Amino acid sequence: MFAGLGLAHAATLNVNVIDAGGKPLLDAVALLEPAAGKAPVKPMADVEISQAKRQFAPRVTLITVGTKVTFPNFDTVRHHVYSFSPTKTFELKLYAGVPNVPVTFDKPGVAVLGCNIHDTMAAWVVVADTPWFARSAANGRARIEGVPAGNYRLRLWHAGLGPGIEPAAVAITVGAADAEHNAKLAVSSEP
């Protein structure tokens, strides 16, 4: 049991994220961290970020620290997937099919992915160091389930914020009942 958080009651926190124009924001990431201490985090089952039609799918991937990611290439051309981000630096040099070894994301943060051959290919891997996280759907809602009652910091991220830019964390108190939080990020949901 994590000190300071009662596990007897777990609630859902719905975070509704809109863009600068008031439209629901797809692919915003909500991370809920204990205000004091740290909750244990386990790696997720292996995750896949594929390449098809010269694009990464999904565009934003949300995982926990220690999760392994495979990068299958379903295109008829070779790709050279890389990240030079401090969160995870790696290169999968020109390849077709599936690389033999998955990439383990062992630090929290955001890793930007690219392809050295196709400059328009970009994706993001958000590595969470908390068990409570969610990515927003097309309706702008990120649903964080199983949150024990307690005090937290809510951090939000979106690719439109730019490298190294994060809004300030917001203090949130979660009780036994489900809760809602509305957030606006200074980004545009237009491509």
Beta strands, then each sheet from edge to edge (+ up, - down):
strand 1: 6-18
strand 2: 29-34
strand 3: 47-48
strand 4: 50-52
strand 5: 55-57
strand 6: 60-64
strand 7: 67-70
strand 8: 79-85
strand 9: 88-95
strand 10: 103-105
strand 11: 109-115
strand 12: 122-128
strand 13: 132-135
strand 14: 141-157
strand 15: 170-174
strand 16: 179-184
sheet 1: 13+ 2- 14+ 1- 16-
sheet 2: 13+ 2- 14+ 15-
sheet 3: 3+ 7+ 10-
sheet 4: 4+ 5-
sheet 5: 6+ 12+ 11- 8+ 9-
end
